[in-house]
Amino acid sequence: MIKKISLGLATAFVVIFSVALVVSAVEIVPGGSRISDTDSLVGTISSIVNIFFTILLAIATVMILWAAYNYVTAAGDENKIKTAKTTLLYALLGIAIAVISRGVVTLIKSTVSSQIGG
């Protein structure tokens, strides 16, 4: 279950970043005029990533609490301890992906704005 959630969230972020990278790579349309709606598109992608960031942090918090509960109630059961450690690992991985996603969006926004601005 946790692997499926993590995989789904990772896939969503990859799709969002792919779209953002394509948008940032396109500087000039074939007619020679600059793209004027790029800022609004990048802003929309940024808003979507921010929403996913908030949701992902909420899910990661719940996963960390669940891992702590499993670890505390394990009573020496190796399977429960292993499950708790795995859950904690996936939660931390999710947080890392969320932080990296915000950084990539910020990088793309600055690149696009510098290309359009001058």
Order of alpha helices (4+ residues) and beta strands (2+ residues): alpha-alpha-alpha
